[in-house]
Amino acid sequence: MEWYLTVLRKYAEFSGRARRKEYWFFVLFNIIISFVLGFVDGFAGLGGVLGGIYALAVLIPSIAVGVRRLHDTGRSGWWLLIGLVPIIGVIVLIVFMVGDSESGSNQYGPNPKA
């Protein structure tokens, strides 16, 4: 939960680096929260209103942590746009996000593992 809150505290911080742990815990909690909100929406007959509001609320933090994660692997944040390419783009992006951090400092800052 701490990693999820860390991303929310860095709401629109696109500079710096984010560890794999920070990124993937944020993704995990987003999936869990979205599932719960989807269940509540379905049960209450809201037609996805709560899920839509939540998706809008975490849109910018999601983009920001994605950019920081790409920075951690030594890539520009613009690589996040490759996810717009159907199927192949998403696969490439997942491979980038799963990759290990670039050791030592890089042009985006010091290694957060250190």
SVG drawing of the C-alpha trace seen along z (x, -y; Angstrom):
<svg xmlns="http://www.w3.org/2000/svg" viewBox="-29 -17 56 26">
<polyline fill="none" stroke="black" stroke-width="0.4" points="0.0,0.0 2.9,-2.3 4.1,-2.1 0.6,-3.1 0.5,-6.1 4.0,-7.1 2.9,-7.3 -0.2,-9.4 2.1,-11.7 4.2,-12.2 1.0,-13.0 2.4,-14.8 6.1,-14.3 7.5,-13.1 11.2,-13.6 13.3,-11.1 13.1,-7.3 10.7,-4.7 11.7,-1.2 9.9,1.9 8.4,2.4 6.8,-1.1 5.4,-0.7 4.0,2.9 2.5,2.4 0.7,-0.7 -0.6,1.4 -1.7,4.2 -3.6,1.8 -5.2,0.2 -6.4,3.5 -7.8,4.5 -9.5,1.1 -11.0,1.2 -12.3,4.7 -14.0,3.6 -15.4,0.5 -16.7,2.5 -18.5,4.9 -20.0,1.9 -21.1,0.2 -22.7,3.4 -24.4,4.1 -25.7,0.5 -26.6,0.2 -24.5,-2.9 -23.3,-1.8 -19.6,-2.3 -19.7,-5.8 -17.4,-5.0 -14.9,-3.2 -14.9,-6.1 -14.3,-8.6 -11.5,-6.5 -9.9,-6.1 -9.8,-9.8 -8.4,-10.4 -5.4,-8.1 -4.8,-8.9 -2.1,-11.5 -0.3,-9.5 -0.4,-6.4 1.3,-8.2 3.8,-9.8 4.9,-6.5 5.1,-5.0 7.4,-7.7 9.5,-7.5 9.7,-3.7 10.9,-4.1 13.5,-6.6 14.7,-4.0 15.4,-1.6 17.3,-4.4 14.6,-5.2 12.8,-8.4 9.2,-8.8 8.1,-9.2 8.4,-5.4 5.1,-5.3 3.4,-6.2 4.4,-2.9 1.5,-1.4 -0.8,-3.0 0.3,-0.5 -2.1,2.4 -0.8,5.6 2.9,5.3 3.2,1.9 1.7,3.2 4.0,6.2 7.1,4.0 6.0,1.7 5.5,4.6 9.0,5.9 10.4,2.4 8.5,2.2 9.6,5.6 13.3,4.9 15.8,4.2 16.9,0.7 19.9,-0.8 22.7,-0.5 24.2,-3.6 23.1,-7.1 21.7,-7.9 20.6,-11.1 17.3,-11.0 18.8,-10.8 20.4,-8.5 19.4,-4.9 16.5,-4.6 17.8,-1.2 21.0,-2.8"/>
</svg>
